[in-house]
Amino acid sequence: MSQPPKTRSNFQVDDTRKSAKAVLSGRSKKGWLARLLPFLGPAFIASIAYVDPGNFATNIQGGARFGYELLWVILASNLMAMLLQALSAKLGITTGKNLAEHCRESFPRPIVWIMWVLMELVAMATDLAEFLGAAVAINLLFGIPLWIAGLLTAIVTFLILGLERFGFRPLEAVITGFLAIIAISYVIEIFLVNPAWGSIARSTFIPHFTNSESILLATGILGATVMPHAIFLHSALTQGRVVVKKPEQQRRLFHFEIIDVVIAMVIASSVNAAMLITSAATFFKSGTNVGSLEQAYLTLQPLLGRASGVVFGVALLASGLSSSSVGTMAGQVIMQGFLNFHIPPWIRRVVTILPSLIVILLGADPTRTLVISQVVLSFGLPFAVIPLVLFTSNKGLMGTMVNKPITTMFATLSTLLIIALNFFLLYMTFFGK
């Protein structure tokens, strides 16, 4: 039977893999940047989860209520995210299987089902935040009713996900383009607000809490920054992208993926910090209480000019559309990995749209819903990071790519910190004032 003709995109994917393998085998004569390019992409897709509308909601509230105080939380969260995303990439590269598949093969069946249900709830909370964010942005920018904006969001994310049929490069390019739009938007915002750089430097490197409410928001920032579905997704993005079996080539491939992670996460971290800085310099400084994305958009305009509101809306729209698409990809990986069951992405997109549309039609406060969704995410984190640390520390599974003791130590400390913050959040939710 004759094979269907390859599209231009598929040829580009083949060229990317050939270029990557030439670099890993030492045969490439290209310059350093040209050798690096074939490996960039997976972390940029995963990093979109770190600048989703949930981040907008928590960072804006954090800056408006506590000024620059919680910047150190963003730095710490992103350092933990770098470590965990790198371990996720390593798991996919070394074993050729993603995190969900390893959970299915290693844990008892009841545990697998429980983990699948929990991760599906996390994926739904994520999708709710991302979908609502894009719908709110369309509503603010164009004055379209929120429920119609929700339907438009669904259509656009369908189109973005359709790029998968042309290989990984077109999708990576579009998602990276969205990340660039968000980053450029916040570079503009930073120049508009003229923040206090001395206070920013102190707050970035000196941990400090004002009260229990600031700890609660810090937990929300953590939940919005370190994303469980992104950890599952990253291992899937690397498991078949460039396949090499020799340990020395796997180590070299992992080094390139670390660079991919660092670049993508530094951009994401800078955007998160810029969100909080903009909010602190604009709202906290003027004593303006901002409790919603809509209020932030409307309040920015009289304080900084109409352009600032438009830039904010464009960044929020890019964030919602891209992260909603990535969230659907992650949900597919979770279902297929845990249950070995596949459904077409468009069916999953339809199913995950429904809760978001229901929230919109019921008239629930989108920003409050976003913050609650980030709390749900923080509770889902241990069920992603604990298996990840266990698997990447298993010499029988990872061979020469097993974690070094210091890597396992930092990953374990990050996991314990996440669990401790979750217990504090649980206590404050039920027993706090």
Secondary structure, 3 states (H helix, E strand, C coil): CCCCCCCHHHHHHHHHHHHHHHHHCCCCCCCHHHHHHHHCCHHHHHHHHHHCHHHHHHHHHHHHHHCCCCHHHHHHHHHHHHHHHHHHHHHHHHHCCCHHHHHHHHCCHHHHHHHHHHHHHHHHHHHHHHHHHHHHHHHHHHCCCHHHHHHHHHHHHHHHHHHHHHCHHHHHHHHHHHHHHHHHHHHHHHHHHCCCHHHHHHHHHCCCCCCHHHHHHHHHHHHHHCCHHHHHHHHHHHHCCCCCCCHHHHHHHHHHHHHHHHHHHHHHHHHHHHHHHHHHHHHHHHCCCCCCHHHHHHHHHHHHCHHHHHHHHHHHHHHHHHHHHHHHHHHHHHHHHHHCCCCCHHHHHHHHHHHHHHHHHHCCCHHHHHHHHHHHHHHHCHHHHHHHHHHHCCHHHHHHHCCCHHHHHHHHHHHHHHHHHHHHHHHHHHHCC
